[in-house]
Amino acid sequence: MKRIPQNPRYQHIKSRLDTGNSMTKYTEKLEEIKKNYRYKKDELFKRLKVTTFAQLIIQVASLSD
């Protein structure tokens, strides 16, 4: 069976047919999770770096003294 040559002009276009779970969808989902592993859906609060948290603690401690 001869394969149809791919046109580079249409390489960025994906099919719209959803055939359920597949390895490519799974790897795309994993890549998405790896990019945003620090953030979860529906988080109410913004996350702090440890250094920012330490500065806040120092400020509160200096105010309470």
Backbone as a ProteinNet text record, in pm:
[ID]
protein_1_A
[PRIMARY]
MKRIPQNPRYQHIKSRLDTGNSMTKYTEKLEEIKKNYRYKKDELFKRLKVTTFAQLIIQVASLSD
[TERTIARY]
84.3	0	89.2	66.3	148.2	95.3	187.3	148.9	135.7	43.3	24.3	130.6	202.5	305.4	241.4	309.1	256.9	292.5	195.8	217.7	261.8	380.1	427.9	339.3	262.8	177	64.2	22.8	-88.2	-43	83.6	135.9	80	47	-1.5	-148.5	-219.4	-362.1	-381.8	-469.5	-499.7	-639.5	-664	-796.5	-894.1	-1020.8	-1122.3	-1195.9	-1163.8	-1229.9	-1176.3	-1266.3	-1226.1	-1252.3	-1145.3	-1159.4	-1135.7	-1134.8	-1113.9	-968.7	-929.4	-792.8	-693.9	-580.9	-473.6	-340.4	-234.5	-101.7	-62.3	-97.5	-60.1	-134	-262.6	-337.5	-281.1	-242.2	-185.9	-55	32.2	159.7	137.7	41.2	10.4	-39.4	-122.7	-174.5	-62	31.3	146	232.6	254.3	332.5	264.8	133.2	57.3	72.2	66.5	80.3	221.6	321.6	460.5	485.2	422.1	438.9	379.3	260.5	187	173.3	278.5	266.8	252.1	292.3	283.5	142.2	63.8	-68	-176.7	-280	-393.5	-515.2	-612.8	-736	-809.6	-876.5	-961.1	-885.4	-760.3	-688	-736.8	-761.2	-811.5	-699.8	-584	-476.9	-358.6	-284.5	-162.8	-51.5	34.4	142.5	258.6	327.3	440.2	570.1	676.2	808.9	851.2	944.6	991	1053	1128.5	1192.8	1089.2	982.8	877.2	807.1	782.8	719.5	806.8	937.2	1030.6	1029.9	1026.3	1021.1	893.9	781.3	655.9	662.9	720.9	734.9	823.5	932.4	1023.3	952	872.2	798.3	696.5	624	524.8	593.6	707.5	781.3	832.6	878.2	929.5	816	697.4	583.3	531.9	539.2	487.2	582.4	708.4	804.7	789.5
-117.5	0	124.3	213.9	333.6	444.5	507.6	618	746.4	829.5	959.7	1053.4	1126.3	1218.4	1333	1373.7	1481.2	1616.3	1706.5	1842.6	1926.4	1986.9	2064.7	2184.7	2231.1	2346.8	2313.9	2188.3	2148.6	2064.6	2071.8	1989.3	2028.1	2155.9	2202.2	2168.7	2120.7	2092.3	1951.9	1940.8	1811.2	1767.2	1638.3	1586.9	1623.7	1633.9	1668.3	1544.3	1429.7	1306	1256.5	1237.8	1189.8	1040	962	816.5	758.1	841	792.6	804.3	725.8	731.9	674.2	740.6	690.9	730.8	674	702.1	847.7	902.4	1041.6	1137.8	1111.9	1197.6	1187	1065.9	1043.4	1119.7	1115.1	1186.7	1337.5	1386.5	1530.2	1573.3	1490.3	1521.7	1522.9	1427.8	1424.6	1549	1592.3	1714	1834.9	1842.2	1952.2	1950.9	1832.4	1820	1857.9	1816.3	1848.6	1998.8	2067.9	2213.4	2283.1	2239.8	2308.6	2221.7	2148.8	2056.9	2129.6	2254	2327.2	2376.4	2394.3	2454.5	2350.4	2358.4	2267.9	2348.8	2281.1	2349	2399.2	2510.8	2568.7	2601.2	2644	2688.6	2827.5	2848.4	2977	3076.9	3028.4	3117.1	3106.7	3215.6	3215.2	3151.3	3077.4	3009.1	3103.5	3082	3165.2	3087.9	3160.5	3100.2	3095.2	3010.1	2995.7	3126	3193.4	3319.4	3426.7	3433.9	3531.9	3500.9	3373.6	3332.2	3367.8	3347.3	3380.9	3531.5	3611.6	3757.3	3799	3736.7	3768.4	3733.7	3619.8	3579.2	3677.3	3720.9	3817.1	3949.5	3994.4	4120.1	4109.6	3999.3	3980.8	3973.6	3904.8	3893.9	4030.1	4112.1	4244.7	4336.7	4320.2	4402.1	4361.8	4234.6	4188.6	4221.3	4251.6	4285	4424.5
0	0	0	-91.3	-105.9	-14.9	57.3	146.2	66.3	108.2	44.9	99.6	12.7	63.7	142.1	249.6	333.8	274.6	280.3	234.2	354.5	350.3	466.1	498.4	401	423.8	522.9	528.4	614.9	734.2	769.5	878.1	1015	1034.8	1165.2	1189.6	1088.4	1100.8	1157	1257.6	1318.5	1277	1285.6	1252.1	1363.1	1329.1	1427.5	1477	1421.8	1458.8	1592.9	1690	1821.6	1827.9	1830.2	1830.8	1969.4	2071.1	2207.2	2248.4	2347.2	2399	2299	2286.1	2200.1	2262.5	2212.7	2267.3	2243.1	2127	2098.4	2190.9	2215.5	2308.3	2449.2	2486.9	2619.5	2636.3	2534.8	2544.3	2543.8	2465.4	2466.3	2604.2	2665.3	2798.7	2901.5	2890.7	2981.4	2966.1	2842.3	2818.4	2882.3	2870.7	2931.2	3083	3142	3287.5	3330.5	3253.1	3287.1	3282.2	3187.5	3177.6	3299.1	3339.3	3446.1	3570.3	3605.5	3718.6	3851.3	3856.7	3983.7	4011.8	3908.3	3924.7	3902.4	3984.1	3971.3	3930.5	3873.4	3833.5	3956.9	3942.3	4046.9	4174.9	4164	4283	4320.4	4447.6	4493.4	4519.2	4563.7	4604.6	4510.4	4501.2	4421.7	4504.1	4439.6	4511.6	4537.3	4650.1	4690	4677.6	4645.6	4651.6	4798	4829.2	4967.5	5016	4929.3	4970.4	5001.1	4921.8	4947.1	5078.7	5104.4	5229.3	5349.1	5335.2	5443.2	5469.9	5364.3	5381.5	5454	5419.9	5487.9	5636.4	5668.2	5808.5	5884.2	5822.4	5886.5	5911.2	5813.9	5830	5943.2	5948.7	6055	6190.6	6197	6323.3	6368.4	6274.4	6311.8	6356.3	6300	6340.7	6478.9	6511.3	6640.4	6755.9	6725.9	6832.6	6883.4
[MASK]
+++++++++++++++++++++++++++++++++++++++++++++++++++++++++++++++++

